[in-house]
Amino acid sequence: MASASALGVERVDFITIATRDPARARSWYHETLGLPPDPNNSDELVAGQVTLSFWNPEAEGIDFQPSVGGFALRVSDVEAARAELEAKGVEFVGAADTGVCHMAVCLDPDRNAVILHRRYKPYE
């Protein structure tokens, strides 16, 4: 019998997005994607129950590398959301219908992948 883990993860509290310019990134995620500021920290934004934090690794002597894997934002309609963002000049680099979900992958100003996602197949 497996023992209970002391780790006890409850949820993801925040993710860190690497950027060369935290103010520009915050502005893009707020103005372009419409994510609201965190009421407890004006340097961060909120996506559902997860906080987005912006970090410049170069300010700490670490090479900047965009996240090609990115993260997924659940939206109600991937195609409609993509059309809205394309009208704002957002670059998309891929899309898929996996037989389970629709996805479209766009890039933020630092070329980090942001995935618009909607699962349509019920869980079994």
N, CA, C and O atoms as CSV, one atom per row, in Angstrom:
chain,resi,resn,atom,element,x,y,z
A,1,MET,N,N,0.846,-1.186,0.000
A,1,MET,CA,C,0.000,0.000,0.000
A,1,MET,C,C,0.884,1.239,0.000
A,1,MET,O,O,1.830,1.337,0.782
A,2,ALA,N,N,0.574,2.174,-0.873
A,2,ALA,CA,C,1.367,3.400,-0.982
A,2,ALA,C,C,1.080,4.322,0.199
A,2,ALA,O,O,-0.052,4.433,0.669
A,3,SER,N,N,2.138,4.975,0.659
A,3,SER,CA,C,1.955,5.912,1.763
A,3,SER,C,C,1.532,7.271,1.219
A,3,SER,O,O,1.827,7.603,0.071
A,4,ALA,N,N,0.851,8.046,2.030
A,4,ALA,CA,C,0.423,9.388,1.637
A,4,ALA,C,C,1.642,10.288,1.494
A,4,ALA,O,O,2.603,10.179,2.255
A,5,SER,N,N,1.588,11.151,0.536
A,5,SER,CA,C,2.703,12.059,0.297
A,5,SER,C,C,2.605,13.279,1.204
A,5,SER,O,O,1.530,13.849,1.391
A,6,ALA,N,N,3.738,13.665,1.757
A,6,ALA,CA,C,3.789,14.884,2.561
A,6,ALA,C,C,3.733,16.113,1.674
A,6,ALA,O,O,3.467,17.220,2.142
A,7,LEU,N,N,3.990,15.906,0.374
A,7,LEU,CA,C,3.975,17.026,-0.555
A,7,LEU,C,C,2.601,17.681,-0.590
A,7,LEU,O,O,2.507,18.902,-0.466
A,8,GLY,N,N,1.554,16.919,-0.754
A,8,GLY,CA,C,0.190,17.412,-0.673
A,8,GLY,C,C,-0.124,18.611,-1.570
A,8,GLY,O,O,-0.701,19.593,-1.102
A,9,VAL,N,N,0.243,18.545,-2.843
A,9,VAL,CA,C,-0.020,19.660,-3.757
A,9,VAL,C,C,-1.517,19.932,-3.825
A,9,VAL,O,O,-2.311,19.015,-4.037
A,10,GLU,N,N,-1.896,21.178,-3.648
A,10,GLU,CA,C,-3.292,21.576,-3.685
A,10,GLU,C,C,-3.694,22.139,-5.042
A,10,GLU,O,O,-4.803,21.888,-5.513
A,11,ARG,N,N,-2.792,22.909,-5.683
A,11,ARG,CA,C,-3.060,23.517,-6.982
A,11,ARG,C,C,-1.802,24.224,-7.459
A,11,ARG,O,O,-0.814,24.307,-6.728
A,12,VAL,N,N,-1.839,24.728,-8.671
A,12,VAL,CA,C,-0.755,25.565,-9.173
A,12,VAL,C,C,-1.072,26.995,-8.749
A,12,VAL,O,O,-2.133,27.513,-9.096
A,13,ASP,N,N,-0.189,27.633,-8.019
A,13,ASP,CA,C,-0.419,29.005,-7.571
A,13,ASP,C,C,0.013,30.022,-8.612
A,13,ASP,O,O,-0.705,30.991,-8.859
A,14,PHE,N,N,1.187,29.818,-9.234
A,14,PHE,CA,C,1.633,30.745,-10.271
A,14,PHE,C,C,2.565,30.047,-11.231
A,14,PHE,O,O,3.176,29.029,-10.907
A,15,ILE,N,N,2.664,30.614,-12.421
A,15,ILE,CA,C,3.680,30.191,-13.365
A,15,ILE,C,C,4.505,31.425,-13.698
A,15,ILE,O,O,4.001,32.548,-13.701
A,16,THR,N,N,5.769,31.195,-13.976
A,16,THR,CA,C,6.666,32.281,-14.307
A,16,THR,C,C,6.912,32.271,-15.807
A,16,THR,O,O,7.254,31.238,-16.384
A,17,ILE,N,N,6.737,33.414,-16.426
A,17,ILE,CA,C,6.966,33.559,-17.854
A,17,ILE,C,C,8.250,34.352,-18.036
A,17,ILE,O,O,8.357,35.499,-17.604
A,18,ALA,N,N,9.222,33.719,-18.684
A,18,ALA,CA,C,10.490,34.398,-18.944
A,18,ALA,C,C,10.287,35.439,-20.039
A,18,ALA,O,O,9.609,35.186,-21.035
A,19,THR,N,N,10.883,36.610,-19.841
A,19,THR,CA,C,10.731,37.709,-20.781
A,19,THR,C,C,11.971,38.584,-20.716
A,19,THR,O,O,12.686,38.595,-19.714
A,20,ARG,N,N,12.212,39.298,-21.769
A,20,ARG,CA,C,13.301,40.274,-21.744
A,20,ARG,C,C,12.817,41.618,-21.204
A,20,ARG,O,O,13.623,42.484,-20.865
A,21,ASP,N,N,11.487,41.787,-21.126
A,21,ASP,CA,C,10.911,43.055,-20.705
A,21,ASP,C,C,9.604,42.780,-19.952
A,21,ASP,O,O,8.545,42.704,-20.575
A,22,PRO,N,N,9.663,42.628,-18.621
A,22,PRO,CA,C,8.463,42.303,-17.852
A,22,PRO,C,C,7.298,43.277,-18.049
A,22,PRO,O,O,6.146,42.845,-18.105
A,23,ALA,N,N,7.570,44.576,-18.154
A,23,ALA,CA,C,6.478,45.543,-18.340
A,23,ALA,C,C,5.789,45.323,-19.684
A,23,ALA,O,O,4.561,45.360,-19.770
A,24,ARG,N,N,6.583,45.093,-20.737
A,24,ARG,CA,C,6.002,44.846,-22.068
A,24,ARG,C,C,5.187,43.556,-22.052
A,24,ARG,O,O,4.080,43.517,-22.590
A,25,ALA,N,N,5.721,42.510,-21.444
A,25,ALA,CA,C,5.014,41.230,-21.386
A,25,ALA,C,C,3.703,41.373,-20.619
A,25,ALA,O,O,2.655,40.913,-21.073
A,26,ARG,N,N,3.769,42.009,-19.458
A,26,ARG,CA,C,2.562,42.214,-18.649
A,26,ARG,C,C,1.520,42.972,-19.451
A,26,ARG,O,O,0.340,42.621,-19.431
A,27,SER,N,N,1.948,44.008,-20.154
A,27,SER,CA,C,1.035,44.796,-20.977
A,27,SER,C,C,0.399,43.935,-22.071
A,27,SER,O,O,-0.808,44.021,-22.301
A,28,TRP,N,N,1.206,43.102,-22.751
A,28,TRP,CA,C,0.679,42.258,-23.822
A,28,TRP,C,C,-0.353,41.265,-23.283
A,28,TRP,O,O,-1.429,41.115,-23.863
A,29,TYR,N,N,-0.035,40.595,-22.191
A,29,TYR,CA,C,-0.966,39.610,-21.636
A,29,TYR,C,C,-2.233,40.286,-21.112
A,29,TYR,O,O,-3.317,39.706,-21.173
A,30,HIS,N,N,-2.100,41.495,-20.604
A,30,HIS,CA,C,-3.273,42.232,-20.104
A,30,HIS,C,C,-4.088,42.819,-21.248
A,30,HIS,O,O,-5.290,42.571,-21.344
A,31,GLU,N,N,-3.447,43.592,-22.112
A,31,GLU,CA,C,-4.176,44.300,-23.161
A,31,GLU,C,C,-4.585,43.394,-24.319
A,31,GLU,O,O,-5.691,43.530,-24.843
A,32,THR,N,N,-3.723,42.485,-24.721
A,32,THR,CA,C,-4.022,41.642,-25.880
A,32,THR,C,C,-4.885,40.447,-25.504
A,32,THR,O,O,-5.875,40.154,-26.174
A,33,LEU,N,N,-4.507,39.754,-24.426
A,33,LEU,CA,C,-5.277,38.585,-24.014
A,33,LEU,C,C,-6.413,38.926,-23.051
A,33,LEU,O,O,-7.305,38.107,-22.829
A,34,GLY,N,N,-6.384,40.115,-22.487
A,34,GLY,CA,C,-7.454,40.535,-21.588
A,34,GLY,C,C,-7.378,39.955,-20.193
A,34,GLY,O,O,-8.384,39.916,-19.485
A,35,LEU,N,N,-6.190,39.500,-19.778
A,35,LEU,CA,C,-6.060,38.939,-18.436
A,35,LEU,C,C,-6.005,40.059,-17.407
A,35,LEU,O,O,-5.261,41.024,-17.581
A,36,PRO,N,N,-6.785,39.940,-16.338
A,36,PRO,CA,C,-6.831,41.014,-15.344
A,36,PRO,C,C,-5.636,41.004,-14.399
A,36,PRO,O,O,-5.020,39.962,-14.177
A,37,PRO,N,N,-5.313,42.172,-13.844
A,37,PRO,CA,C,-4.249,42.243,-12.838
A,37,PRO,C,C,-4.639,41.454,-11.588
A,37,PRO,O,O,-5.816,41.342,-11.246
A,38,ASP,N,N,-3.639,40.919,-10.926
A,38,ASP,CA,C,-3.856,40.255,-9.639
A,38,ASP,C,C,-4.173,41.347,-8.624
A,38,ASP,O,O,-3.391,42.285,-8.473
A,39,PRO,N,N,-5.300,41.246,-7.925
A,39,PRO,CA,C,-5.648,42.299,-6.952
A,39,PRO,C,C,-4.653,42.413,-5.803
A,39,PRO,O,O,-4.622,43.424,-5.102
A,40,ASN,N,N,-3.836,41.371,-5.608
A,40,ASN,CA,C,-2.865,41.384,-4.518
A,40,ASN,C,C,-1.462,41.778,-4.948
A,40,ASN,O,O,-0.597,42.011,-4.103
A,41,ASN,N,N,-1.223,41.856,-6.275
A,41,ASN,CA,C,0.108,42.181,-6.768
A,41,ASN,C,C,-0.025,42.739,-8.183
A,41,ASN,O,O,-0.274,41.986,-9.125
A,42,SER,N,N,0.137,44.027,-8.334
A,42,SER,CA,C,-0.074,44.684,-9.627
A,42,SER,C,C,0.969,44.289,-10.676
A,42,SER,O,O,0.793,44.600,-11.854
A,43,ASP,N,N,2.054,43.610,-10.274
A,43,ASP,CA,C,3.056,43.135,-11.230
A,43,ASP,C,C,2.659,41.809,-11.868
A,43,ASP,O,O,3.331,41.339,-12.787
A,44,GLU,N,N,1.580,41.204,-11.394
A,44,GLU,CA,C,1.155,39.899,-11.883
A,44,GLU,C,C,-0.252,39.976,-12.457
A,44,GLU,O,O,-1.005,40.908,-12.175
A,45,LEU,N,N,-0.589,38.981,-13.266
A,45,LEU,CA,C,-1.918,38.886,-13.861
A,45,LEU,C,C,-2.552,37.574,-13.454
A,45,LEU,O,O,-1.872,36.676,-12.955
A,46,VAL,N,N,-3.856,37.460,-13.665
A,46,VAL,CA,C,-4.584,36.264,-13.268
A,46,VAL,C,C,-5.206,35.615,-14.508
A,46,VAL,O,O,-5.836,36.280,-15.330
A,47,ALA,N,N,-5.010,34.301,-14.616
A,47,ALA,CA,C,-5.642,33.496,-15.658
A,47,ALA,C,C,-6.405,32.389,-14.948
A,47,ALA,O,O,-5.830,31.365,-14.577
A,48,GLY,N,N,-7.698,32.599,-14.761
A,48,GLY,CA,C,-8.477,31.633,-13.978
A,48,GLY,C,C,-7.998,31.652,-12.547
A,48,GLY,O,O,-8.022,32.695,-11.893
A,49,GLN,N,N,-7.556,30.486,-12.044
A,49,GLN,CA,C,-7.084,30.431,-10.665
A,49,GLN,C,C,-5.558,30.439,-10.572
A,49,GLN,O,O,-5.000,30.201,-9.501
A,50,VAL,N,N,-4.886,30.712,-11.688
A,50,VAL,CA,C,-3.427,30.715,-11.717
A,50,VAL,C,C,-2.917,32.135,-11.958
A,50,VAL,O,O,-3.458,32.867,-12.787
A,51,THR,N,N,-1.892,32.504,-11.242
A,51,THR,CA,C,-1.264,33.812,-11.400
A,51,THR,C,C,-0.112,33.693,-12.398
A,51,THR,O,O,0.631,32.711,-12.382
A,52,LEU,N,N,0.031,34.688,-13.260
A,52,LEU,CA,C,1.161,34.760,-14.180
A,52,LEU,C,C,2.141,35.791,-13.648
A,52,LEU,O,O,1.785,36.944,-13.403
A,53,SER,N,N,3.375,35.355,-13.477
A,53,SER,CA,C,4.446,36.208,-12.992
A,53,SER,C,C,5.457,36.369,-14.129
A,53,SER,O,O,5.704,35.422,-14.876
A,54,PHE,N,N,6.035,37.548,-14.264
A,54,PHE,CA,C,6.945,37.839,-15.371
A,54,PHE,C,C,8.344,38.072,-14.825
A,54,PHE,O,O,8.526,38.819,-13.863
A,55,TRP,N,N,9.338,37.428,-15.445
A,55,TRP,CA,C,10.705,37.407,-14.930
A,55,TRP,C,C,11.689,37.585,-16.064
A,55,TRP,O,O,11.581,36.932,-17.102
A,56,ASN,N,N,12.652,38.471,-15.862
A,56,ASN,CA,C,13.710,38.687,-16.837
A,56,ASN,C,C,14.958,37.941,-16.375
A,56,ASN,O,O,15.678,38.429,-15.504
A,57,PRO,N,N,15.228,36.759,-16.948
A,57,PRO,CA,C,16.406,36.003,-16.518
A,57,PRO,C,C,17.712,36.728,-16.804
A,57,PRO,O,O,18.683,36.555,-16.068
A,58,GLU,N,N,17.756,37.540,-17.865
A,58,GLU,CA,C,18.986,38.250,-18.215
A,58,GLU,C,C,19.401,39.241,-17.131
A,58,GLU,O,O,20.583,39.550,-16.989
A,59,ALA,N,N,18.419,39.742,-16.361
A,59,ALA,CA,C,18.732,40.653,-15.268
A,59,ALA,C,C,19.511,39.945,-14.165
A,59,ALA,O,O,20.110,40.591,-13.306
A,60,GLU,N,N,19.498,38.607,-14.195
A,60,GLU,CA,C,20.224,37.802,-13.216
A,60,GLU,C,C,21.389,37.049,-13.854
A,60,GLU,O,O,21.940,36.124,-13.257
A,61,GLY,N,N,21.761,37.452,-15.076
A,61,GLY,CA,C,22.891,36.826,-15.752
A,61,GLY,C,C,22.588,35.462,-16.342
A,61,GLY,O,O,23.507,34.688,-16.613
A,62,ILE,N,N,21.318,35.156,-16.543
A,62,ILE,CA,C,20.899,33.870,-17.114
A,62,ILE,C,C,20.435,34.121,-18.545
A,62,ILE,O,O,19.698,35.072,-18.804
A,63,ASP,N,N,20.864,33.272,-19.470
A,63,ASP,CA,C,20.444,33.426,-20.863
A,63,ASP,C,C,18.932,33.291,-20.975
A,63,ASP,O,O,18.322,32.423,-20.351
A,64,PHE,N,N,18.345,34.158,-21.774
A,64,PHE,CA,C,16.905,34.080,-22.041
A,64,PHE,C,C,16.644,33.022,-23.102
A,64,PHE,O,O,17.324,32.981,-24.126
A,65,GLN,N,N,15.667,32.174,-22.859
A,65,GLN,CA,C,15.196,31.186,-23.828
A,65,GLN,C,C,13.671,31.201,-23.795
A,65,GLN,O,O,13.086,30.991,-22.732
A,66,PRO,N,N,13.011,31.443,-24.928
A,66,PRO,CA,C,11.544,31.394,-24.899
A,66,PRO,C,C,11.059,29.968,-24.642
A,66,PRO,O,O,11.739,28.998,-24.976
A,67,SER,N,N,9.896,29.860,-24.057
A,67,SER,CA,C,9.288,28.561,-23.785
A,67,SER,C,C,8.553,28.081,-25.029
A,67,SER,O,O,7.515,28.634,-25.393
A,68,VAL,N,N,9.089,27.057,-25.679
A,68,VAL,CA,C,8.436,26.545,-26.883
A,68,VAL,C,C,7.263,25.631,-26.524
A,68,VAL,O,O,6.348,25.447,-27.326
A,69,GLY,N,N,7.293,25.062,-25.321
A,69,GLY,CA,C,6.180,24.224,-24.869
A,69,GLY,C,C,5.005,25.053,-24.401
A,69,GLY,O,O,3.849,24.659,-24.556
A,70,GLY,N,N,5.305,26.192,-23.833
A,70,GLY,CA,C,4.282,27.132,-23.408
A,70,GLY,C,C,3.325,26.607,-22.357
A,70,GLY,O,O,3.640,25.696,-21.591
A,71,PHE,N,N,2.159,27.204,-22.345
A,71,PHE,CA,C,1.098,26.796,-21.437
A,71,PHE,C,C,-0.223,27.013,-22.153
A,71,PHE,O,O,-0.305,27.798,-23.098
A,72,ALA,N,N,-1.255,26.318,-21.702
A,72,ALA,CA,C,-2.551,26.365,-22.379
A,72,ALA,C,C,-3.563,27.166,-21.581
A,72,ALA,O,O,-3.677,27.035,-20.363
A,73,LEU,N,N,-4.291,27.999,-22.307
A,73,LEU,CA,C,-5.406,28.745,-21.740
A,73,LEU,C,C,-6.705,28.157,-22.297
A,73,LEU,O,O,-6.898,28.109,-23.511
A,74,ARG,N,N,-7.576,27.718,-21.419
A,74,ARG,CA,C,-8.861,27.179,-21.877
A,74,ARG,C,C,-9.746,28.344,-22.314
A,74,ARG,O,O,-9.971,29.290,-21.560
A,75,VAL,N,N,-10.237,28.255,-23.534
A,75,VAL,CA,C,-11.153,29.259,-24.079
A,75,VAL,C,C,-12.417,28.555,-24.542
A,75,VAL,O,O,-12.406,27.346,-24.774
A,76,SER,N,N,-13.505,29.300,-24.680
A,76,SER,CA,C,-14.764,28.670,-25.070
A,76,SER,C,C,-14.787,28.272,-26.537
A,76,SER,O,O,-15.417,27.276,-26.893
A,77,ASP,N,N,-14.109,29.036,-27.402
A,77,ASP,CA,C,-14.110,28.769,-28.840
A,77,ASP,C,C,-12.734,29.129,-29.389
A,77,ASP,O,O,-12.403,30.308,-29.513
A,78,VAL,N,N,-11.936,28.126,-29.714
A,78,VAL,CA,C,-10.558,28.347,-30.158
A,78,VAL,C,C,-10.518,29.171,-31.434
A,78,VAL,O,O,-9.728,30.110,-31.536
A,79,GLU,N,N,-11.354,28.838,-32.407
A,79,GLU,CA,C,-11.318,29.562,-33.685
A,79,GLU,C,C,-11.713,31.021,-33.525
A,79,GLU,O,O,-11.094,31.897,-34.130
A,80,ALA,N,N,-12.730,31.295,-32.726
A,80,ALA,CA,C,-13.156,32.686,-32.502
A,80,ALA,C,C,-12.077,33.460,-31.755
A,80,ALA,O,O,-11.804,34.617,-32.074
A,81,ALA,N,N,-11.470,32.827,-30.769
A,81,ALA,CA,C,-10.397,33.491,-30.010
A,81,ALA,C,C,-9.197,33.747,-30.917
A,81,ALA,O,O,-8.568,34.802,-30.836
A,82,ARG,N,N,-8.883,32.795,-31.770
A,82,ARG,CA,C,-7.762,32.974,-32.696
A,82,ARG,C,C,-8.036,34.122,-33.650
A,82,ARG,O,O,-7.160,34.955,-33.882
A,83,ALA,N,N,-9.233,34.178,-34.203
A,83,ALA,CA,C,-9.583,35.257,-35.128
A,83,ALA,C,C,-9.469,36.619,-34.446
A,83,ALA,O,O,-8.974,37.574,-35.046
A,84,GLU,N,N,-9.922,36.711,-33.205
A,84,GLU,CA,C,-9.831,37.970,-32.462
A,84,GLU,C,C,-8.375,38.385,-32.263
A,84,GLU,O,O,-8.029,39.555,-32.430
A,85,LEU,N,N,-7.526,37.426,-31.906
A,85,LEU,CA,C,-6.118,37.744,-31.672
A,85,LEU,C,C,-5.380,38.034,-32.974
A,85,LEU,O,O,-4.518,38.912,-33.010
A,86,GLU,N,N,-5.702,37.316,-34.034
A,86,GLU,CA,C,-5.072,37.608,-35.326
A,86,GLU,C,C,-5.412,39.023,-35.789
A,86,GLU,O,O,-4.581,39.701,-36.392
A,87,ALA,N,N,-6.636,39.464,-35.505
A,87,ALA,CA,C,-7.034,40.833,-35.854
A,87,ALA,C,C,-6.228,41.864,-35.077
A,87,ALA,O,O,-6.108,43.013,-35.501
A,88,LYS,N,N,-5.673,41.452,-33.936
A,88,LYS,CA,C,-4.811,42.327,-33.128
A,88,LYS,C,C,-3.342,42.179,-33.512
A,88,LYS,O,O,-2.472,42.794,-32.896
A,89,GLY,N,N,-3.067,41.364,-34.530
A,89,GLY,CA,C,-1.696,41.190,-34.998
A,89,GLY,C,C,-0.904,40.092,-34.323
A,89,GLY,O,O,0.313,40.020,-34.495
A,90,VAL,N,N,-1.560,39.234,-33.561
A,90,VAL,CA,C,-0.868,38.149,-32.871
A,90,VAL,C,C,-0.480,37.070,-33.884
A,90,VAL,O,O,-1.283,36.683,-34.732
A,91,GLU,N,N,0.762,36.593,-33.781
A,91,GLU,CA,C,1.284,35.561,-34.674
A,91,GLU,C,C,0.915,34.169,-34.166
A,91,GLU,O,O,1.138,33.844,-32.999
A,92,PHE,N,N,0.356,33.362,-35.043
A,92,PHE,CA,C,0.055,31.966,-34.729
A,92,PHE,C,C,1.020,31.077,-35.489
A,92,PHE,O,O,1.340,31.345,-36.648
A,93,VAL,N,N,1.487,30.014,-34.835
A,93,VAL,CA,C,2.483,29.136,-35.445
A,93,VAL,C,C,1.994,27.696,-35.581
A,93,VAL,O,O,2.736,26.834,-36.051
A,94,GLY,N,N,0.774,27.434,-35.181
A,94,GLY,CA,C,0.258,26.084,-35.309
A,94,GLY,C,C,-1.155,25.970,-34.800
A,94,GLY,O,O,-1.638,26.816,-34.048
A,95,ALA,N,N,-1.813,24.901,-35.226
A,95,ALA,CA,C,-3.168,24.598,-34.782
A,95,ALA,C,C,-3.387,23.109,-34.958
A,95,ALA,O,O,-2.729,22.474,-35.783
A,96,ALA,N,N,-4.301,22.551,-34.192
A,96,ALA,CA,C,-4.579,21.124,-34.309
A,96,ALA,C,C,-5.970,20.808,-33.780
A,96,ALA,O,O,-6.490,21.462,-32.876
A,97,ASP,N,N,-6.550,19.774,-34.385
A,97,ASP,CA,C,-7.721,19.105,-33.838
A,97,ASP,C,C,-7.225,17.693,-33.560
A,97,ASP,O,O,-6.998,16.917,-34.488
A,98,THR,N,N,-7.057,17.364,-32.297
A,98,THR,CA,C,-6.430,16.097,-31.917
A,98,THR,C,C,-7.407,14.923,-31.869
A,98,THR,O,O,-7.006,13.786,-31.620
A,99,GLY,N,N,-8.697,15.203,-32.110
A,99,GLY,CA,C,-9.704,14.180,-31.898
A,99,GLY,C,C,-10.237,14.214,-30.484
A,99,GLY,O,O,-11.197,13.520,-30.149
A,100,VAL,N,N,-9.606,15.030,-29.660
A,100,VAL,CA,C,-10.013,15.220,-28.265
A,100,VAL,C,C,-10.248,16.699,-27.982
A,100,VAL,O,O,-11.149,17.069,-27.229
A,101,CYS,N,N,-9.412,17.543,-28.607
A,101,CYS,CA,C,-9.487,18.970,-28.333
A,101,CYS,C,C,-9.046,19.779,-29.557
A,101,CYS,O,O,-8.396,19.270,-30.470
A,102,HIS,N,N,-9.428,21.054,-29.534
A,102,HIS,CA,C,-8.946,22.020,-30.519
A,102,HIS,C,C,-7.857,22.839,-29.847
A,102,HIS,O,O,-7.958,23.184,-28.670
A,103,MET,N,N,-6.803,23.147,-30.616
A,103,MET,CA,C,-5.713,23.968,-30.101
A,103,MET,C,C,-5.228,24.909,-31.199
A,103,MET,O,O,-5.275,24.583,-32.386
A,104,ALA,N,N,-4.764,26.073,-30.780
A,104,ALA,CA,C,-4.074,27.001,-31.669
A,104,ALA,C,C,-2.947,27.621,-30.852
A,104,ALA,O,O,-3.154,28.043,-29.714
A,105,VAL,N,N,-1.761,27.673,-31.438
A,105,VAL,CA,C,-0.574,28.130,-30.716
A,105,VAL,C,C,-0.139,29.483,-31.256
A,105,VAL,O,O,0.147,29.631,-32.444
A,106,CYS,N,N,-0.095,30.470,-30.363
A,106,CYS,CA,C,0.381,31.797,-30.734
A,106,CYS,C,C,1.651,32.103,-29.950
A,106,CYS,O,O,2.051,31.360,-29.054
A,107,LEU,N,N,2.268,33.218,-30.315
A,107,LEU,CA,C,3.510,33.622,-29.659
A,107,LEU,C,C,3.346,34.983,-29.006
A,107,LEU,O,O,2.754,35.896,-29.582
A,108,ASP,N,N,3.878,35.107,-27.793
A,108,ASP,CA,C,3.895,36.408,-27.131
A,108,ASP,C,C,5.067,37.221,-27.692
A,108,ASP,O,O,5.797,36.711,-28.542
A,109,PRO,N,N,5.271,38.452,-27.252
A,109,PRO,CA,C,6.350,39.281,-27.817
A,109,PRO,C,C,7.758,38.691,-27.663
A,109,PRO,O,O,8.664,39.057,-28.412
A,110,ASP,N,N,7.948,37.787,-26.704
A,110,ASP,CA,C,9.247,37.142,-26.525
A,110,ASP,C,C,9.321,35.781,-27.212
A,110,ASP,O,O,10.304,35.056,-27.062
A,111,ARG,N,N,8.277,35.440,-27.964
A,111,ARG,CA,C,8.179,34.178,-28.702
A,111,ARG,C,C,7.943,32.974,-27.785
A,111,ARG,O,O,8.278,31.844,-28.140
A,112,ASN,N,N,7.365,33.222,-26.606
A,112,ASN,CA,C,6.894,32.144,-25.752
A,112,ASN,C,C,5.584,31.630,-26.341
A,112,ASN,O,O,4.748,32.423,-26.776
A,113,ALA,N,N,5.399,30.317,-26.359
A,113,ALA,CA,C,4.168,29.732,-26.882
A,113,ALA,C,C,3.035,29.892,-25.872
A,113,ALA,O,O,3.200,29.643,-24.678
A,114,VAL,N,N,1.890,30.312,-26.383
A,114,VAL,CA,C,0.650,30.377,-25.607
A,114,VAL,C,C,-0.372,29.586,-26.409
A,114,VAL,O,O,-0.634,29.901,-27.570
A,115,ILE,N,N,-0.945,28.568,-25.799
A,115,ILE,CA,C,-1.853,27.663,-26.494
A,115,ILE,C,C,-3.289,27.995,-26.120
A,115,ILE,O,O,-3.647,27.990,-24.942
A,116,LEU,N,N,-4.106,28.283,-27.116
A,116,LEU,CA,C,-5.544,28.397,-26.906
A,116,LEU,C,C,-6.087,26.979,-27.001
A,116,LEU,O,O,-5.775,26.266,-27.954
A,117,HIS,N,N,-6.892,26.559,-26.036
A,117,HIS,CA,C,-7.255,25.146,-25.929
A,117,HIS,C,C,-8.714,24.978,-25.547
A,117,HIS,O,O,-9.253,25.735,-24.739
A,118,ARG,N,N,-9.347,23.969,-26.143
A,118,ARG,CA,C,-10.699,23.578,-25.729
A,118,ARG,C,C,-10.882,22.093,-25.963
A,118,ARG,O,O,-10.854,21.622,-27.100
A,119,ARG,N,N,-11.068,21.368,-24.891
A,119,ARG,CA,C,-11.381,19.934,-24.995
A,119,ARG,C,C,-12.854,19.796,-25.329
A,119,ARG,O,O,-13.701,20.429,-24.699
A,120,TYR,N,N,-13.165,18.965,-26.326
A,120,TYR,CA,C,-14.571,18.731,-26.684
A,120,TYR,C,C,-14.989,17.288,-26.450
A,120,TYR,O,O,-16.186,17.007,-26.384
A,121,LYS,N,N,-14.050,16.376,-26.325
A,121,LYS,CA,C,-14.400,14.980,-26.097
A,121,LYS,C,C,-14.581,14.761,-24.597
A,121,LYS,O,O,-13.694,15.089,-23.809
A,122,PRO,N,N,-15.720,14.211,-24.206
A,122,PRO,CA,C,-15.915,13.971,-22.769
A,122,PRO,C,C,-14.876,12.988,-22.225
A,122,PRO,O,O,-14.398,12.104,-22.936
A,123,TYR,N,N,-14.551,13.165,-20.971
A,123,TYR,CA,C,-13.678,12.209,-20.300
A,123,TYR,C,C,-14.454,10.903,-20.112
A,123,TYR,O,O,-15.658,10.905,-19.856
A,124,GLU,N,N,-13.743,9.807,-20.244
A,124,GLU,CA,C,-14.409,8.500,-20.095
A,124,GLU,C,C,-14.428,8.060,-18.657
A,124,GLU,O,O,-14.946,6.987,-18.346
